[in-house]
Amino acid sequence: MQVDVSTLYLAGALFSGFVSAVVYFGGGRSSRHNGLPSMAFATAILAVALGLLGLRGDVDEWLTLGLGNTLLAASALLFRFAVDELHGRHERTRVPPFTVGFVWLAEWASFIADTSSAVRAAVGAFGTAAAFLLPVPPLVRGREPWSGKIHYVAGAAFLLGALASIVRGFAALANIANAPPAASAPSNVFFALAMLGIVAACAAAFLVMLRQQELARIAMLDGLTGVFNRRAFMDQMKRVLSLAQRRGLACSVVLVDIDHFNRVNHTHGVRAGDEVLRQFVAQARGVLRHEDVLGRSGGGEFAMLLFATPAAGAQAVARRLQSALHARPPRVGGAIIPVTGSFGVSEWHPGYELEGIDLLHRADQALYEAKARGRDCIVCAAN
């Protein structure tokens, strides 16, 4: 039975366009940091590429092979970026863009040189195979606890696509003296089916990984304030102190306890107390940088880990937060609820034998002393 490959390509184009819309609008909260836009653009470009390949018999060859294969390579590159963003790897190497640039150059050079149709088809097929290998390394390297094994599905799909493209290229080389294989040739059918598999497997795998990442992120956060819970804060502290050790940078921990927080709950109600906590977190975030870590230890106590900040700088941050509490006390239902905070500061520097739990213990002792001094003050632990 003869297979209509053009129909397969056009079906893949429609499916890719549908997947692109689902990923962007139904995949969750879109952010440039979670890879959703890159994934949506990757499938949208793939839809255009498959559409051009499906119209091969109706339009010029340069439009189908030249532009179509070029867009296939671009979609693979964008999927690579999407996976990198999902895994938090925002520092991109030059290898993927360079590879796609080389593929584009070879593709269009074959047209400018006016080579035979078989040569152009082979160049496009081998170039597409090289581009399809780009997303495989980050998928295989995925070691995050939330990744599970679903990323192997997407990696296998791209490997299958690369294999199908290589087979397509060798089939074209086998007919180098004549025209490239007919559209219904087994190599072209294999490649068209592989494209459908890539769209389905990669979109499903990406959305599953995104969902797993979101669930893992939720498990790390305090449900009321949205900052790290104690366990997640300790995990983040290990990573930050390890990075600071490698770079030779000092760090500090600031423990903050909202003074007489139980009195706020008893006087104004638990809901008002919850709103006070949320507004306190907003003010704390206002004095912290992106690289700093904020967590809730429990009740009205919070911990701040300040990266590349010695004790003097940590005390300055504590003073800014203290001043913010004085100047802008929480407002709940039109009523102002004055609150103050007691601060305990401890410093860590490279070569220190103290671990994260010890650093927190020293900050807690300083916090206890701040309370003993009458609260609403800052105490730094002695080194």
Secondary structure, DSSP 4 states (H G I P E B T S, - for coil): ----HHHHHHHHHHHHHHHHHHHHHHSSS--TTTTHHHHHHHHHHHHHHHHHHHTTTTS-HIIIIIIHHHHHHHHHHHHHHHHHHHTT-----SHHHHHHHHHHHHHHHHHHTT--HHHHHHHHHHHHHHHHTTTHHHHHH---GGGTTHHHHHHHHHHHHHHHHHHHHHHHHHTTTSPPPPTTSHHHHHHHHHHHHHHHHHHHHHHHHHHHHHHHHHHHB-TTT-SB-HHHHHHHHHHHHHHHHHHT--EEEEEEEETTHHHHHHHH-HHHHHHHHHHHHHHHHHHS-TTSEEEEEETTEEEEEETT--HHHHHHHHHHHHHHHHHS--EETTEE----EEEEEEEE-TT----HHHHHHHHHHHHHHHHHTTSS-EEE---
